[in-house]
Every structure is written in structure tokens, then in C-alpha cells.
Amino acid sequence: MVVHRLSVCFCRLGMEVAPTTPASFHSLLFLFCISLVVFHTLLVGADVSHVSTTQRDVSKCQRLCQCEQCWHTKEEGESYVTGTSKVLDEKNIDIIATYSNNYGAVQSSRVRLGDLSASWVLENPIDGRHGHPKSVQIVEDSFQSGMRVKENSEHSTDDPHSGEGELPYSRLSSISPVKHKRRIMREERRKLRTAELLGKDKEANDQMAAAAIDRSKSFDTTVTGKYSIWRRDYENPNSDSTLKLMRDQIIMAIAYANIAKSKNESVLYKSLMKHSKLSQNAIGEAHFDAELPSSALKRAKAMGRALSLAKDKLYDCHTMEMKLRAMLQSTEDNVNGLKKKSAFLIQLAAKTVPKPLHCLPLQLASDYFLLGYNNREDVNKEKLEDPSLYHYAIFSDNVLATSVVVNSTVLHAKEPSKHVFHVVTDKLNYAAMKMWFLVNPPPGAAVQVENIDDFKWLNSSSCSVLRQLESARLQEYYFKANHPSSLSLGSDQLKYRNPKYLSLLNHLRFYLPDVYPKLDKILFLDDDIVVQKDLTALWSIDLQGMVNGAVETCKESFHRYDKYLNFSNPIISANFDPNACGWAFGMNMFDLKEWRKRNMTGVYHKWQDMNEDRTLWKLGTLPPGLITFYKLTYPLDRGWHSLGLGYDPALNQTAIENAAVIHYNGNYKPWLDLAISKYKNYWSKYVMYDNPYLRICNINQ
């Protein structure tokens, strides 16, 4: 053991002599080390435990020099010594082999190197100091009978001064060539699979990028509105949060003020009432926060402080609850009363003729007689009964509204000369209506104006409406002042109190074959419509044996028969389907030949007589129309007729602009101040505001 340690240390010493020492000295010292190693091997054999001990002892020897030349010289010496010792008696070297079995367990065994085949490999483990592997492979030399050592080492580039120097030790690898080849194949397959997946990912990314680019090309980059909710200019200009807060504060202040008054807190009462009045003055007529004055927020804070003081002094849950309930009940009563008044005023405003519209027929009627137009005869008489032309029926007492219907229709007609308008009005407005179309004839078209009082065949014996108007009960319902106040009725009941629903001019639509006995088809138009397209295509539509062609108005459960008829009455429930789809008057194509064949006027008379007591339906022309033409109405495309411009401010603007006819059905007629402003322009652009009669009566936009 002593000889072994001396040999190792002397060898180490010989490799770490300063580079200035003569080369001969190195050679002698190196041969001396080899002699000691040989002597030690012959003396103690090749026990692996001695070798491991030698390795541990050698690791404790320090280098005397750190130069790179000596470092390489030392490595060559170590390799040579190791190779020489193994060549001397490799078959007798015992090796402790540590390996992992197939189950992953670590096992060790003692074998002789001579019993191993040349395919076994001796490897050095990873150098703990430098972190680079070194390997020594024993290969079989086909030209020699012994073993030689082939060294493949990688020298570390790290600083050699770091850590202690250690000699590498050897271990046995149990990897066979077959397993090694399989490992290489697995690595190759793994690399191929990785490359394939990366390729797919790249392909998917490329597709996504291409799709994103295509979508971005279709984007409209123009700024059409606000797009960032974090920008200050996105704030809703119609926000009313501060306004609502101030109104709530006023309600609470009034409640606390009443409680303070009941408890003789006069100072607090006066303070709350003062703040309440100031807040009301700050709110004024504002409907949104933007309309509030700049001092409104300070006023709200001051009111909040006053309410806080009131809460500290007066707050009691039961008392506050009772007071708020009383205020709520009072407010509900006030709201109900205001709703009834509002309904009455809306009906009054809708049915009252504005002063300019009252002026117009007076001016026209005056000139009609003063200027001698009453002696003129109608022109184009030959067109009035020609069934090959396009005939329209308009029953109205409104000169301005009728003029818009005729003007808009002729303006969009492809052949105006083939269009004939049959206008029927009452005796009061006959002269004005006649005068208007005499001095303002539509270009190319023919207009016939008739007086309903000239229809002598239309009397109480043949007309149910006229017979009912002679009833004392109906006269009292419509015209007597001692009838229960209209304000006590709801808005739904109130609108049916209007005498127009029993107007003969309004019910004349059920006598079309009698008014125009020589015509086969006629298009009925209300006076509150505007034509936006050529309507001649309606005459070529096959009604498939139906009498009436109209646009249906039902949407889901709305505007079906149960909305207009009283299905609690057994007569109605036995004859009609409550889910049948409703339709609208305003633009209706009537087949007068089929009408005469089916005697539709007789059907109307039958049901109108049955409803004299108003138990089958409320008054109006649509319910008897739904009954008369039940299962005899052909549904037209919705694009022909767009309704609701007289009551619904939330209609689809695109549908309105694309419709052939738009209808201002409802109370908000376009010629009234009640009209919905955004719909008014569709009507007003067909009004001839430069007409002298309109200027005289101050009818302007």
C-alpha cells in the first residue's frame, strides 16, 4: 500500500514540476514512476478496491503548477499509466460493475475484465469539477492479441484553478450495440415526430394569419362612431344618473320634512324644504345630466349633507315606511289622472284641425266660386271608367294629405298617363278638393273628385252605418254632453268615442263595387300614406280567387283576430279563429269582379247590423273588414306596405326606406305638430311649399 501511494504521488509530482525544469529530468522521473507501478502490481495484484483507494489518495495530491502545458502532460501520463497497468494483466483485474436492471433497480456485481467481450465499454463519469464527460474505450485490435487503449477525451475550457484536481475513475456500461441502435432509432423517430408537429403548428399558424389578413381587408377602418369605452367622449350624453339622484333626494327631503313637521323640528323642516326647493330649481326642465347646470353636483352634495342630519335626528324605520307608502300611493293616483288627461289631450290634438289646415280649404273654396271654377267640367272623362288603366280610390276630407298621396304616386309612376285617381270627399270640402286639383293637376294623370252626398243610392235603407246613426243611443254616446265624462275612461275606450268611426266617408270602402260599377280592379289608398315606388306591379298579382290583397300585420301573438274581436261572445268564437293573422287597411288591392260574385257588401251589412250594440267588436272599419274578408285576403309581400309611422318611433329605418308605401297610421300624423320628427321628412318632401295657397295659410316646413 505504501509503495502504491509513493508511485502515485511521485507520478503526480513529476507532472507538476515547473516548466523550466530540463526535459531529461522529466523523462527519468517518469520512468521511475512506471517502475514503481509495475512493482506494486506484481506485489499486491489487481484488486479493484486497491485501485479505488489509489484514486482517492491521488485525488488528495495537489499540483505544484497550474500551467496549461503541465496540465496536458499530466493527462497524457495518467492515460499512459492506466493503459500500461491494464495491458500488463487485464484478465486478472476484478471490476465492481454497478448497473440498472430492466425494472430500474440498481444492482452491483464483481466480474473479471478478461471474462468480458470486446463490445463492453469503460467510461468515466461526468467530472464534478469541470462538468465535461471523458471516456476510455477498450476495443479489440484485429492485428494484436492483446488490448490497447484508445482515449477520446474532451478537455475543459473552464479555469483549472477552480476546485481540487481529481483522477477519473471507470465504470462499466451495460448498453449493447442492439440497444444502442434502438436508442438511436428512437431519437430519430422523436426528432421526425417533433419536426412533423412543428410543421403542423406552423401550417395552422399560417392559415390563421391568412384568415386574419383576409378579415382585416374587409374591415371598414373609417370611424363611424365611438369605439373605446374608456375614452371620455364615449360617455353617454343622455346619461341621467345625477338627475335621478337629485330627484330621489327631493323625495327623501319631502318625506323627512313631513316627519320633522310632525315632531315640531321647525329648523330642520325649513332646512329640508329650502334644499328641496333649490334642488328643484337646479333641475329645472333638464332631462339628462348634460342639461344640468354646473352647480348641480354641488347642490346634490349639499342636499346629501342635509339628509344625513335629518337621518340622524328623525330616522325611524316604521315611520319612514309609512310615509313613503303614503307618498307612493299619492303619486300613483296622480300618474293615473295624468294618463287619462294625456289620452284625452292626445285625441283632441290628433282630431282637431290646425289653423293652417283649416285656412287652406277656406281659401280654395272661396276662389273656386269667386273665380268661376265651379262651371268647369272634368277633363279626361274617357279615362275614368277604362278598366285597362290603373285606378286608385282615395276617400278623404284632407286636401293637403290627399295632394301628397297623388303627388308621390305620380312622381314614381313609370307611365303617369295610365293612372287615374278617384277622390271622394264630403260636401264641406268638395269645393276645396276640386279647386286644388284644377289649379294643380298632376302631370299626365287624371283626377276625379266626387261628393259623397251625390251618391243618392247610399241611404239609411241600404247602409247600416246611416241607419245606426239615426239611433238615439248612438247619438247620445257620441254627441251628448251629459254622457259620462271622457276623462273617466281609459285611452283605449276614449279613441272609439270619436265620431269618425261611424263616418260614412270612412265606411265607403265597403261599397267600392257600387261606387265604381265598370271597374274590375282598384287600389284603395288611405290619405295618410306616402308612395315611394311604382305600384303598377300590384295589378299583375294573381290574388288566387281572393277578394282583398293586403299586407299582414301579425307578429308572433300581436295583431291577430283576438286583438280586434270579442271572442268571449259565442257568435265570434264560433265563426272565427282567434289566432288568424290580421292585416291593415291603407293599401289594399280589391278584385271587384270577385267582390260582386261573393256579395261581400251583403256580408258586411249582416255583421254590421249584428254589432249595433257594440258587443262583437268596438267601433271602426278594421274589425268589420277582418270579418268581411275572413279567409278571402291574399297576403302581399311586406315590402309593399310599411306601417306604424304614426305611433312607433322605433321602426326599422331600412324597412321604411325600402317600402313601396309607408303608412302614418296612428295619432301622430305627419301634418300635425305631434308627428314623430324623424319620420316627417318622408311626407313633407312631397308637399308643394312654394304653392301660393300654402304660403297664404303659412303652411311651411
HUTA-V339739 format. One record per helix or strand of 2 or more residues. SS is the DSSP state (H for helix, E for strand). FROM is the first residue (numbers start at 1). TO is the last residue. Records with the same first field share a line. If there is no record, write none. Layout:
SS = FROM-TO, FROM-TO
//
This chain:
H = 2-15, 23-44, 48-58, 68-88, 90-92, 113-115, 177-218, 232-234, 241-262, 266-283, 289-291, 296-314, 317-351, 355-370, 373-375, 381-383, 399-412, 416-418, 430-439, 452-454, 464-469, 472-479, 486-488, 491-495, 499-502, 504-515, 536-540, 561-564, 570-575, 592-598, 600-610, 622-628, 638-640, 653-658, 677-684, 692-696
E = 94-100, 106-112, 121-124, 134-140, 147-153, 170-173, 390-395, 419-425, 446-451, 521-525, 529-531, 548-552, 587-591, 633-636, 641-642, 661-663
//
